[in-house]
Amino acid sequence: MNIYVEKFGGASVNSAAAVKNVEHIISAEHKKRVVVISAMGKTTNKLEVIINKWYSDGEFYDEGFDELKEYHNQIIKELFANGGDTSAAVDNMFEELKQCVCSFKRDDYNLLYDAVVSYGEKLSTLIVSAYLNSKGINNKLVKAYEVIKTDSNHRDANVCWDETQKQVDEVLSPLLNEYDLVITQGFIAGGSDGKMTTLGREGSDFSAAVLAHCLQAKSMTVWKDVPGLLNADPKRIDKTVKIVSMPYTEAVELSYYGASVIHPKTVKPLENKQIPLYIKSFVNPSQQGTVICKSESVCPIVPNYIFKDNQILLSILPKDLSFLAESKISIIFSVLAKHKIRVNLMQNSAISFSVCFDENRNLLPALLEDLQEEFNVRYNTGLQLVTVRHYTQDAVREIIKGKRILIEQKSRITAQYLINSAVIGTN
């Protein structure tokens, strides 16, 4: 049985018109599919605001909650002549969401985050599945957290592959004998502690890759609002080039540096079983797109630009100005690991060690407090990390023109620049 795994991101289901377009894409070709769906539009961002408000102030963000509820209800109104059961189910889910937030003590941000943010995917899949059924596309909605199993490392859980394979074999595979279409959530999973977990921000791609691996799918397709994998974000670079094909190894490198088209963990499960990954446009679904597969080189080879905003640079110095030996660096990494900080760039000298990572104001105070027990710490916020893969001198010159550079690093293929500093804290 040939099975195809496809993933629709937030932009592809951000409105009633977008959901109807998903129905058009699915109905255009008859095949066995598992479709993974993200939260609608910017729902995850809005849920994060609700989470942060509760965590920092102990207040429920009623205005944001009401806006999110109205957004989903408006989509239902435009999709269904009579919302009926779907509308009632969504209203019930929002009541669950509010109770979920208010039931949490404000002492574990990661646990709170996973429990609350998961409602974005629960809502989107409920609506899309119901709409497709209403259009005669018979499908089965499966809860991802009952299939994809992880450890209890909340906000960046690790997949328990043996248990997940067992659940896929026992839950998902039998359904594909009965249904041509199974719909499930991206990003979320079930932890070993019995709680909801998430696979890392933008982790729906990884969810799809996990299922493709376990199902030995013929291919995996990610539907985006771009014509394929571009060498830069078209919102930042005027003239972009579409990559026609790319080897798995290059895709891993790009995702590691933060290419937003691919989640960092997505490629490895596919490469293990030689499953091609297609990146295609939901705006023009008949176009070729990009394929990531077993190949020798990128086609065409051009500079690839990756931008990461809202970066923090942390500079750490021994209080006695002694050399920063390996034992001291080991302490720093243990603190970073404790607070689940993923380092995007690092640099050290004889008496300082600097790391760059994604900004999170909720976690920063506790991180600083732990580091200050043994070190002096300075930090900058509001920075941008620019990575140029397959760089040329002309490409680098253009991208850093007029910018103040804090850190510059180059290898044979990759150049990185941390730019636009403004020191706002010294401890």
C-alpha positions as CSV (number, residue, x, y, z in Angstrom):
1,M,0.0,0.0,0.0
2,N,1.5,3.3,-1.1
3,I,1.0,6.0,1.5
4,Y,1.8,9.7,1.1
5,V,2.3,12.1,4.0
6,E,1.5,15.7,3.5
7,K,1.7,18.7,5.8
8,F,-0.3,22.0,5.6
9,G,1.1,24.8,7.7
10,G,-0.6,27.7,9.4
11,A,-0.6,29.9,6.3
12,S,-2.4,27.2,4.3
13,V,-5.3,27.0,6.7
14,N,-5.5,30.7,7.9
15,S,-8.9,31.4,6.5
16,A,-12.0,29.8,5.1
17,A,-10.7,30.4,1.6
18,A,-7.5,28.7,2.5
19,V,-9.3,25.6,4.0
20,K,-11.3,25.4,0.7
21,N,-8.0,25.4,-1.2
22,V,-6.8,22.5,1.0
23,E,-9.9,20.6,-0.1
24,H,-9.2,21.5,-3.7
25,I,-5.6,20.1,-3.4
26,I,-6.7,16.9,-1.7
27,S,-9.6,16.2,-4.1
28,A,-7.4,16.8,-7.2
29,E,-5.5,13.5,-6.7
30,H,-6.8,10.2,-5.3
31,K,-4.3,8.4,-3.1
32,K,-3.8,7.2,0.5
33,R,-2.8,10.1,2.6
34,V,-1.9,11.1,6.1
35,V,-2.3,14.8,6.4
36,V,-0.7,16.7,9.2
37,I,-2.1,20.2,9.9
38,S,-0.7,23.1,11.9
39,A,-2.6,25.7,13.9
40,M,-4.5,28.2,11.8
41,G,-2.6,31.4,10.9
42,K,-0.9,33.0,13.9
43,T,-2.9,31.1,16.5
44,T,0.3,29.7,18.1
45,N,1.7,33.2,18.6
46,K,-1.6,34.4,20.1
47,L,-1.7,31.4,22.5
48,E,1.9,32.2,23.5
49,V,0.7,35.7,24.5
50,I,-2.1,34.2,26.7
51,I,0.5,31.8,28.2
52,N,3.0,34.6,28.9
53,K,0.4,36.8,30.5
54,W,-0.7,34.1,32.9
55,Y,2.9,33.1,33.7
56,S,4.2,36.6,34.3
57,D,1.1,38.3,35.8
58,G,-1.2,35.6,36.9
59,E,-4.0,37.2,34.8
60,F,-6.1,35.5,32.1
61,Y,-5.9,37.5,28.9
62,D,-9.6,37.7,28.1
63,E,-9.2,40.1,25.2
64,G,-6.8,37.8,23.4
65,F,-8.8,34.8,24.1
66,D,-12.0,36.4,22.7
67,E,-10.2,37.5,19.6
68,L,-8.9,33.9,19.0
69,K,-12.3,32.4,19.6
70,E,-14.0,34.9,17.2
71,Y,-11.3,34.2,14.5
72,H,-12.1,30.5,14.5
73,N,-15.8,31.0,14.7
74,Q,-15.7,33.3,11.7
75,I,-13.9,30.6,9.7
76,I,-16.6,28.2,10.6
77,K,-19.3,30.6,9.6
78,E,-17.8,30.9,6.1
79,L,-17.2,27.2,5.7
80,F,-20.5,25.8,6.8
81,A,-24.1,26.9,6.0
82,N,-24.9,25.8,9.5
83,G,-22.0,25.4,11.9
84,G,-24.0,22.9,14.0
85,D,-21.9,20.3,15.7
86,T,-18.6,21.8,14.6
87,S,-19.4,25.2,16.1
88,A,-20.5,23.6,19.3
89,A,-17.3,21.4,19.5
90,V,-15.1,24.5,18.9
91,D,-16.9,26.4,21.6
92,N,-16.4,23.5,24.0
93,M,-12.8,23.4,23.1
94,F,-12.3,27.0,23.9
95,E,-13.9,26.5,27.3
96,E,-11.5,23.6,27.9
97,L,-8.6,26.0,26.9
98,K,-9.6,28.6,29.4
99,Q,-9.9,26.1,32.2
100,C,-6.6,24.6,31.2
101,V,-4.8,28.0,31.5
102,C,-6.4,28.9,34.8
103,S,-5.7,25.4,36.4
104,F,-1.9,25.8,36.1
105,K,0.3,27.0,38.9
106,R,2.8,29.5,37.7
107,D,5.9,27.4,38.5
108,D,6.5,25.4,35.3
109,Y,6.5,27.4,32.2
110,N,7.4,24.5,29.9
111,L,4.5,22.3,31.2
112,L,2.1,25.2,30.9
113,Y,3.3,26.0,27.4
114,D,2.7,22.5,26.0
115,A,-0.7,22.0,27.6
116,V,-2.1,25.3,26.3
117,V,-0.4,25.8,22.9
118,S,-1.6,22.4,21.8
119,Y,-5.1,23.7,21.4
120,G,-4.1,25.5,18.2
121,E,-3.7,22.2,16.4
122,K,-6.7,20.6,18.1
123,L,-8.9,23.4,16.8
124,S,-7.5,23.5,13.2
125,T,-7.8,19.7,12.7
126,L,-11.3,19.6,14.1
127,I,-12.5,22.3,11.7
128,V,-10.6,21.0,8.6
129,S,-11.7,17.4,9.1
130,A,-15.3,18.4,9.6
131,Y,-15.2,20.6,6.4
132,L,-13.7,17.8,4.3
133,N,-16.4,15.4,5.5
134,S,-19.1,17.9,4.6
135,K,-17.7,18.0,1.1
136,G,-17.8,14.2,0.7
137,I,-14.1,13.6,1.4
138,N,-14.4,10.9,4.0
139,N,-11.6,11.1,6.6
140,K,-10.7,10.0,10.1
141,L,-9.3,12.5,12.6
142,V,-6.6,11.0,14.8
143,K,-5.1,12.5,17.9
144,A,-1.4,12.9,17.3
145,Y,-0.6,12.6,21.0
146,E,-2.0,9.1,21.0
147,V,0.3,8.1,18.2
148,I,3.6,10.1,18.4
149,K,5.1,9.3,21.8
150,T,7.9,11.2,23.4
151,D,9.9,11.7,26.6
152,S,8.8,14.4,29.1
153,N,11.2,17.1,27.9
154,H,8.5,19.7,27.5
155,R,8.7,22.3,24.7
156,D,11.4,20.2,22.8
157,A,10.4,16.6,23.4
158,N,12.4,13.7,22.0
159,V,10.5,11.0,20.1
160,C,10.4,7.6,21.6
161,W,10.7,5.8,18.3
162,D,9.9,2.2,19.3
163,E,6.7,3.2,21.1
164,T,5.7,5.5,18.3
165,Q,6.2,2.8,15.7
166,K,4.1,0.5,17.8
167,Q,1.3,3.1,18.0
168,V,1.5,3.7,14.2
169,D,1.2,0.0,13.5
170,E,-1.7,-0.5,15.9
171,V,-3.6,2.8,15.4
172,L,-2.7,4.5,12.2
173,S,-2.0,1.6,9.7
174,P,-5.4,-0.2,10.3
175,L,-7.3,3.1,9.7
176,L,-5.6,3.4,6.3
177,N,-7.1,0.1,5.2
178,E,-10.5,1.8,5.8
179,Y,-9.9,5.4,4.9
180,D,-8.0,7.1,2.1
181,L,-7.5,10.1,4.3
182,V,-6.3,10.4,7.9
183,I,-5.9,13.8,9.4
184,T,-3.8,14.5,12.5
185,Q,-2.1,17.4,14.3
186,G,1.4,18.6,13.9
187,F,3.7,19.8,16.6
188,I,2.1,18.0,19.5
189,A,2.7,14.6,21.0
190,G,2.1,12.5,24.1
191,G,4.8,12.5,26.8
192,S,6.0,9.6,29.0
193,D,4.6,11.5,32.0
194,G,1.1,11.3,30.5
195,K,1.1,15.1,29.7
196,M,1.0,16.9,26.4
197,T,4.4,17.6,24.8
198,T,5.5,19.6,21.8
199,L,8.3,18.9,19.3
200,G,9.9,22.4,19.2
201,R,8.6,25.6,17.6
202,E,7.4,25.0,14.0
203,G,7.6,21.3,14.7
204,S,4.7,20.2,12.4
205,D,7.2,19.3,9.7
206,F,8.9,17.0,12.1
207,S,5.6,15.4,13.1
208,A,5.0,14.6,9.4
209,A,8.5,13.2,9.0
210,V,8.1,10.9,12.0
211,L,4.9,9.5,10.6
212,A,6.4,9.2,7.1
213,H,9.3,7.2,8.5
214,C,7.1,4.9,10.5
215,L,4.7,4.3,7.6
216,Q,7.5,4.0,5.1
217,A,5.7,6.5,3.0
218,K,6.4,7.0,-0.7
219,S,7.0,10.7,-0.2
220,M,6.4,13.6,2.1
221,T,5.1,17.0,0.9
222,V,5.2,20.3,2.7
223,W,2.7,22.8,1.3
224,K,3.9,26.4,1.6
225,D,3.1,29.9,0.4
226,V,6.3,29.9,-1.7
227,P,7.0,28.1,-5.0
228,G,9.6,25.8,-3.3
229,L,12.7,26.2,-1.3
230,L,14.0,29.6,-2.0
231,N,17.6,30.8,-1.3
232,A,16.2,33.6,0.9
233,D,13.0,34.9,2.4
234,P,11.4,37.0,-0.3
235,K,10.2,39.5,2.3
236,R,13.9,40.3,3.0
237,I,15.7,39.7,-0.3
238,D,14.2,41.3,-3.5
239,K,15.5,38.7,-6.0
240,T,15.3,35.1,-4.9
241,V,16.2,31.9,-6.6
242,K,14.3,28.6,-6.3
243,I,16.3,25.6,-5.5
244,V,15.2,22.7,-7.8
245,S,16.8,19.9,-5.8
246,M,19.0,19.5,-2.7
247,P,20.7,16.6,-1.0
248,Y,19.6,15.6,2.5
249,T,22.9,16.8,4.0
250,E,22.5,20.3,2.7
251,A,19.0,20.5,4.0
252,V,20.2,19.5,7.4
253,E,22.8,22.3,7.4
254,L,20.2,24.9,6.3
255,S,17.7,23.8,8.9
256,Y,20.4,23.8,11.6
257,Y,21.2,27.5,10.8
258,G,17.5,28.4,11.0
259,A,16.0,28.1,7.5
260,S,12.3,28.6,8.3
261,V,11.1,26.3,5.4
262,I,12.4,23.2,7.1
263,H,12.3,22.2,10.8
264,P,15.8,21.2,12.0
265,K,14.8,17.6,12.9
266,T,12.7,16.9,9.8
267,V,15.3,15.5,7.3
268,K,17.0,12.7,9.3
269,P,13.9,10.4,9.6
270,L,13.3,10.8,5.9
271,E,17.0,10.2,4.9
272,N,17.1,7.1,7.0
273,K,14.5,5.5,4.6
274,Q,15.3,7.5,1.5
275,I,11.9,9.2,1.5
276,P,11.9,12.2,-0.8
277,L,10.7,15.5,0.7
278,Y,8.8,17.8,-1.7
279,I,8.2,21.5,-0.9
280,K,5.4,22.8,-3.0
281,S,3.2,25.9,-3.3
282,F,-0.4,25.7,-2.2
283,V,-1.0,28.8,-4.3
284,N,0.1,27.0,-7.5
285,P,0.0,23.2,-6.6
286,S,0.7,22.1,-10.1
287,Q,4.2,23.7,-10.1
288,Q,7.2,21.5,-9.6
289,G,8.5,22.9,-6.3
290,T,11.7,21.6,-4.7
291,V,12.7,18.0,-3.9
292,I,15.1,17.1,-1.1
293,C,16.5,13.6,-1.8
294,K,19.6,11.5,-2.2
295,S,21.7,13.6,-4.6
296,E,25.3,14.9,-5.0
297,S,24.9,18.6,-4.9
298,V,22.5,21.6,-4.7
299,C,20.9,22.6,-8.0
300,P,21.5,25.5,-8.6
301,I,24.4,26.5,-6.3
302,V,23.7,30.1,-5.1
303,P,24.2,31.9,-1.8
304,N,21.5,31.0,0.7
305,Y,20.5,33.7,3.2
306,I,19.0,32.9,6.6
307,F,17.9,35.6,9.0
308,K,17.1,35.0,12.7
309,D,15.7,38.0,14.6
310,N,15.2,38.7,18.3
311,Q,18.6,37.2,19.3
312,I,20.3,37.6,22.6
313,L,24.1,37.8,22.9
314,L,25.3,36.7,26.4
315,S,29.0,37.5,27.2
316,I,30.2,35.5,30.2
317,L,33.4,36.4,32.1
318,P,35.1,34.8,35.2
319,K,34.8,37.2,38.2
320,D,38.5,36.9,38.9
321,L,39.5,37.5,35.3
322,S,41.2,34.1,35.2
323,F,41.5,32.1,32.0
324,L,38.3,30.6,30.8
325,A,39.4,26.9,31.0
326,E,37.4,23.9,29.9
327,S,36.0,23.3,33.4
328,K,34.5,26.8,33.4
329,I,33.0,26.3,29.9
330,S,31.5,23.0,31.1
331,I,29.7,24.9,33.9
332,I,28.3,27.4,31.4
333,F,27.0,24.7,29.1
334,S,25.4,22.8,32.0
335,V,23.5,26.0,33.0
336,L,22.4,26.6,29.3
337,A,21.2,22.9,29.2
338,K,19.3,23.4,32.4
339,H,17.3,26.2,30.9
340,K,17.0,24.5,27.5
341,I,18.9,27.2,25.6
342,R,19.7,26.3,22.1
343,V,22.9,28.1,21.1
344,N,22.9,29.6,17.6
345,L,26.4,31.0,17.6
346,M,29.3,30.9,20.1
347,Q,32.7,32.5,20.4
348,N,35.4,32.5,23.1
349,S,38.6,34.3,24.0
350,A,41.0,33.9,26.9
351,I,38.7,35.5,29.5
352,S,35.2,35.5,27.9
353,F,32.7,33.2,26.4
354,S,29.8,34.6,24.2
355,V,26.7,32.7,23.1
356,C,23.9,33.8,20.9
357,F,20.4,32.3,21.2
358,D,16.7,33.1,20.6
359,E,15.2,35.6,23.0
360,N,12.8,34.5,25.7
361,R,12.2,37.2,28.3
362,N,10.5,34.7,30.7
363,L,13.5,32.5,30.9
364,L,16.3,35.1,30.8
365,P,16.1,36.2,34.5
366,A,16.5,32.7,35.9
367,L,19.4,32.0,33.4
368,L,21.2,35.1,34.5
369,E,20.7,34.4,38.1
370,D,22.3,30.9,37.8
371,L,25.3,32.2,35.7
372,Q,25.9,35.1,38.1
373,E,26.8,32.7,40.9
374,E,30.2,32.3,39.3
375,F,30.5,34.7,36.4
376,N,30.0,38.3,35.4
377,V,27.4,38.5,32.7
378,R,26.7,41.1,30.0
379,Y,23.9,40.8,27.5
380,N,22.5,42.4,24.4
381,T,19.0,41.9,23.1
382,G,17.2,42.8,19.8
383,L,20.0,41.4,17.6
384,Q,19.8,39.7,14.3
385,L,21.9,36.7,13.2
386,V,22.5,36.5,9.5
387,T,23.9,33.3,7.9
388,V,25.0,33.1,4.3
389,R,25.5,29.5,3.1
390,H,27.7,29.1,-0.1
391,Y,28.7,32.7,0.4
392,T,30.5,34.9,-2.1
393,Q,32.3,38.2,-1.3
394,D,29.7,40.2,-3.2
395,A,26.9,38.4,-1.3
396,V,28.5,39.1,2.0
397,R,29.3,42.7,1.2
398,E,25.7,43.4,0.2
399,I,24.1,41.8,3.3
400,I,26.3,43.6,5.9
401,K,26.5,47.0,4.2
402,G,25.9,49.7,6.8
403,K,25.5,47.3,9.7
404,R,27.4,47.2,12.9
405,I,28.9,43.7,13.4
406,L,29.2,42.2,16.9
407,I,30.5,38.8,15.8
408,E,31.7,37.5,12.5
409,Q,32.5,33.8,11.8
410,K,33.5,32.2,8.5
411,S,34.1,28.6,7.3
412,R,34.8,27.4,3.8
413,I,31.1,27.5,2.9
414,T,29.3,29.4,5.6
415,A,29.5,33.0,6.9
416,Q,27.7,34.3,10.0
417,Y,27.2,37.8,11.3
418,L,25.6,39.0,14.5
419,I,24.5,42.6,13.9
420,N,22.7,45.6,15.2
421,S,23.8,45.7,18.8
422,A,22.3,47.7,21.7
423,V,23.5,46.7,25.1
424,I,20.6,47.0,27.6
425,G,21.8,45.0,30.5
426,T,25.0,44.6,32.5
427,N,25.3,42.4,35.6
